[in-house]
Amino acid sequence: SYSTDNDVLTELRGYPIVDRILEYRTLQKLHSTYLRGLLDHLDKQDRIHSSFNQTVTATGRLSSSAPNLQNIPVGEMGGVTVRRAFSGDRETRLGSADYSQVELRVMAHFSQDPELVKAFRSGMDIHTHTAERVFSRRLDLDAGERRRRAKIINFSILYGSGAYSLSKELGVGFSEARRFIDEYFDTFAGVRRFIDDTLEKTREELRVFTLMGRMRPIPEITSANRNVRENGQRMAINTIIQGSAADIIKQAMVRLQPRLEEFPAHMVMQVHDELVFEYFPQTEKPLAELVRQEMENAVKLLVPLEVTVKTGPNWGDLTPLHY
């Protein structure tokens, strides 16, 4: 049947009416979801109080509701950077502490793949490293494009995407996407072995466990229906990786909370791998160092955890803090 959803219209960009419809939808969503929706939740002090839910997502990530602060766009949307609307009081600033590539580090820990472990331990950029190993013979691609493609492949493997999905994301043919995946697994054989072993064990036990022992049943993995079965396979891997990343940041939050009493500072938001704090400027550097240390030492993995701290007058204008 005919369709006018965004995916279809995006492929038809260039026609004036299509461009106008897409622009209208962007502005409509900006107004209804992010502007009107946020204003409706203001209290008398012009503050927003979201609810963070422990038991909504299947993987164990915290979710945010009324309003959802975890889906606020990172960059511009319709010419507006919504995150600039989030600030502290006049005398306070906001700080953000973000785990760097935590899910890929969790994969390195579970898979014990020597290439991944070596890359993270030596401080390499993992996407550049993957690009060099997988695309070294692709002389028609510049370094930036190789890294962009490698990043897509890294996360596609992480979330169990097949060659068809990868071909759409990369804009290449199915056979070429299949070859990229094969080359990835040739390079990172430990990842392939971890995935295969995990799926085999899940078929036997019909459940998986995260880093800290949270269990999720996966009965779908033995379904006679192929789509249900393949979805169960993706859920098994994703729950271990994303669920363990959720364990790590929750552990960091528990460790940090009593330590924040040493400062005039508050943890005000959690967005998956990122914690946001409100603080007074005079405590900026010692607070940032405390947050970084607690987050990086929340658990002990085979590879180091790395945290980037940014500060600024609002959530949209944060810049890296140099110690």
C-alpha positions in Angstrom: 0.0 0.0 0.0 1.0 3.6 -0.4 2.9 5.1 2.5 3.9 8.7 3.6 5.9 7.7 6.7 9.2 9.5 7.2 11.4 6.6 6.0 9.6 6.6 2.6 9.6 10.4 2.3 13.3 10.7 3.2 14.1 8.6 0.2 12.2 11.1 -2.0 14.0 14.2 -0.7 14.5 16.8 -3.5 10.8 17.1 -4.4 9.6 20.5 -3.0 6.4 19.1 -1.5 8.3 16.3 0.2 10.9 18.6 1.7 8.1 20.9 3.0 6.2 18.0 4.6 9.3 16.7 6.3 10.1 20.2 7.6 6.6 20.6 8.9 6.7 17.3 10.7 10.0 18.2 12.3 8.6 21.5 13.6 5.4 19.9 14.7 7.3 17.4 16.8 9.6 20.1 18.1 6.6 22.1 19.3 4.4 19.3 20.6 6.9 17.0 22.2 9.9 19.1 23.2 8.6 22.6 23.7 4.9 22.4 24.7 5.5 19.0 26.3 8.2 20.4 28.6 6.5 23.6 29.4 3.4 21.6 30.6 5.6 20.0 33.3 7.2 23.1 34.8 6.6 23.6 38.5 6.3 27.0 40.2 10.1 27.4 40.2 10.3 26.7 36.5 11.9 23.4 37.2 11.1 20.0 35.7 10.9 16.8 37.7 11.0 13.6 35.6 10.4 10.1 37.0 13.2 7.6 36.5 11.8 4.1 36.4 13.8 1.0 37.5 11.6 -1.8 36.1 10.2 -0.6 32.7 13.0 -1.6 30.2 13.7 -5.3 29.7 17.5 -4.8 29.7 17.5 -2.9 33.1 18.2 0.6 31.8 16.6 3.4 33.7 13.7 4.9 31.7 12.5 8.5 32.1 8.8 9.6 32.0 6.6 12.7 32.6 8.5 14.1 30.8 11.0 11.8 29.1 14.3 13.5 29.4 16.2 10.7 27.7 14.9 11.5 24.2 15.8 15.2 24.1 17.7 15.7 20.8 21.5 16.1 21.1 21.9 18.6 18.3 19.7 21.0 16.4 16.1 20.1 15.6 14.3 22.5 13.3 17.0 25.1 14.0 16.6 24.8 17.8 18.9 23.2 20.3 16.4 22.0 22.9 19.1 21.1 25.4 19.9 24.8 25.9 16.6 25.2 27.7 18.0 23.1 30.6 20.0 25.1 33.0 20.6 25.4 36.8 19.8 28.4 38.9 21.5 31.7 38.1 24.4 30.9 40.4 24.9 27.2 39.4 26.3 25.4 36.4 25.6 22.0 34.9 28.2 19.2 34.5 27.9 16.0 32.4 29.9 12.9 33.0 29.6 10.4 30.1 31.0 6.9 29.8 33.0 6.5 26.5 31.9 3.5 24.4 30.9 1.6 27.5 29.0 -1.1 25.6 31.9 -1.9 23.4 34.1 -2.1 26.5 31.6 -4.5 28.0 31.8 -6.6 24.8 35.6 -6.6 25.1 35.3 -7.8 28.7 32.9 -10.7 28.0 34.4 -11.8 24.7 38.0 -11.4 25.9 38.9 -10.7 22.3 42.7 -9.9 22.2 42.3 -7.2 19.5 39.5 -5.4 21.4 41.2 -5.7 24.8 44.5 -4.5 23.4 42.8 -1.5 21.7 41.0 -0.3 24.8 44.0 -0.9 27.1 46.3 1.1 24.9 43.8 4.0 24.6 43.2 3.6 20.8 40.1 5.0 19.2 38.1 1.8 18.8 36.3 2.9 15.6 39.6 4.0 13.9 41.2 0.7 15.0 38.3 -1.2 13.5 38.5 0.8 10.3 42.2 0.1 9.9 41.6 -3.6 10.4 38.4 -4.0 8.3 38.8 -1.3 5.6 42.6 -1.3 5.2 42.3 -2.4 1.6 39.5 0.1 0.7 41.7 2.8 -0.8 38.7 4.6 -2.3 37.5 5.6 1.2 39.1 8.5 3.1 40.0 8.0 6.8 36.9 9.8 8.0 34.5 7.7 5.9 36.3 4.5 7.0 35.9 5.5 10.6 32.2 6.4 10.1 31.5 3.0 8.5 33.5 1.2 11.2 31.4 2.8 13.9 28.2 1.7 12.2 29.6 -1.9 11.9 30.8 -1.9 15.6 27.3 -1.1 16.9 25.6 -3.3 14.3 27.5 -6.3 15.6 26.7 -5.2 19.1 22.9 -5.1 18.5 22.8 -8.2 16.3 22.0 -6.5 13.0 22.3 -8.6 9.9 23.8 -7.9 6.5 20.5 -6.5 5.2 20.2 -3.8 7.9 23.9 -3.0 7.6 23.6 -2.6 3.9 20.8 0.0 4.3 22.8 1.9 7.0 26.0 2.0 4.9 24.3 2.5 1.6 26.1 -0.5 0.0 24.9 -3.8 -1.5 23.9 -6.8 0.5 27.0 -8.9 -0.5 29.3 -6.1 0.4 27.7 -5.7 3.8 28.0 -9.4 4.3 31.7 -9.2 3.5 32.2 -6.4 6.0 30.6 -8.5 8.7 32.8 -11.5 7.8 35.9 -9.4 7.8 35.0 -8.0 11.2 34.6 -11.5 12.7 37.9 -12.6 11.0 39.6 -9.7 12.8 37.7 -10.0 16.2 37.3 -13.7 16.3 36.7 -13.6 20.1 33.5 -11.6 19.5 32.2 -14.3 17.1 33.0 -17.0 19.6 31.3 -15.1 22.5 28.1 -14.6 20.4 28.0 -18.3 19.3 28.7 -19.6 22.9 26.1 -17.2 24.4 23.4 -18.2 22.0 24.2 -21.9 22.5 24.0 -21.6 26.3 20.8 -19.5 26.0 19.1 -22.2 24.0 19.9 -24.6 26.8 19.0 -22.4 29.8 16.4 -20.0 28.1 17.9 -17.1 30.1 20.8 -14.8 30.3 22.6 -12.9 33.1 24.1 -9.4 33.2 27.5 -8.5 34.7 25.9 -8.2 38.2 23.7 -11.2 38.0 20.4 -9.8 36.8 18.5 -12.5 35.0 16.2 -12.2 31.9 14.3 -15.1 30.5 14.6 -15.6 26.7 12.1 -18.3 25.8 11.8 -16.8 22.3 15.2 -18.2 21.3 13.7 -21.7 20.7 10.6 -20.5 18.9 9.5 -22.3 15.7 8.8 -18.9 14.2 12.0 -17.7 12.5 11.4 -14.0 13.2 10.6 -14.6 16.9 13.7 -16.8 17.2 16.1 -14.3 15.6 14.6 -11.6 17.8 15.3 -13.8 20.8 19.0 -14.1 19.6 19.3 -10.4 19.4 17.7 -10.0 22.9 20.1 -12.4 24.4 23.2 -10.6 23.3 21.7 -7.1 23.8 20.6 -7.9 27.3 24.0 -9.0 28.4 25.8 -6.0 26.8 23.3 -3.2 27.4 22.1 -4.7 30.7 25.7 -4.8 32.0 26.3 -1.2 30.9 23.1 -0.3 32.9 24.5 -2.2 35.9 27.7 -0.2 35.7 26.1 3.3 35.7 23.7 2.3 38.5 26.6 1.1 40.6 28.3 4.4 39.9 25.2 6.4 40.9 25.0 4.4 44.2 28.7 5.1 44.9 28.4 8.8 44.0 25.3 9.8 46.0 26.8 9.8 49.5 30.0 11.5 48.2 28.1 14.4 46.7 27.2 15.5 50.3 30.8 16.8 50.5 29.9 19.3 47.8 27.0 21.7 47.2 26.0 19.5 44.2 23.1 17.3 43.1 22.7 14.5 40.5 19.8 15.8 38.5 19.5 13.5 35.5 20.6 10.2 34.0 20.6 9.6 30.2 21.7 6.0 29.7 25.5 6.4 29.8 25.5 10.0 31.0 25.0 11.6 34.5 24.2 15.3 34.8 25.0 17.3 37.9 24.1 20.8 39.1 26.8 22.5 41.1 28.3 25.8 42.2 31.3 27.0 40.1 33.8 27.1 43.0 33.6 23.3 43.4 33.9 22.5 39.7 37.3 20.8 39.4 37.3 18.7 42.7 33.7 17.6 41.9 34.6 16.6 38.4 37.6 14.6 39.6 35.4 12.8 42.2 32.7 12.0 39.6 35.3 10.7 37.1 37.1 8.5 39.7 33.9 7.0 41.1 32.5 6.3 37.6 35.7 4.8 36.2 36.1 2.6 39.3 32.5 1.5 39.6 33.4 -2.0 38.5 36.5 -3.8 37.4 36.6 -5.0 33.8 39.3 -6.5 31.6 39.6 -3.1 30.0 39.5 0.4 31.6 36.3 2.4 31.8 36.7 6.0 30.5 34.6 9.0 31.4 34.5 12.4 29.7 33.4 15.4 31.8 31.9 18.5 30.3 30.6 21.6 32.0 28.7 24.7 30.9 25.9 27.2 31.7 23.3 24.8 30.2 22.9 21.3 28.9 23.2 22.4 25.3 26.5 24.3 25.6 28.7 21.9 27.5 32.4 21.9 26.7 35.1 19.4 27.8 36.6 20.2 31.2 40.4 20.3 31.2 42.0 19.5 34.6 
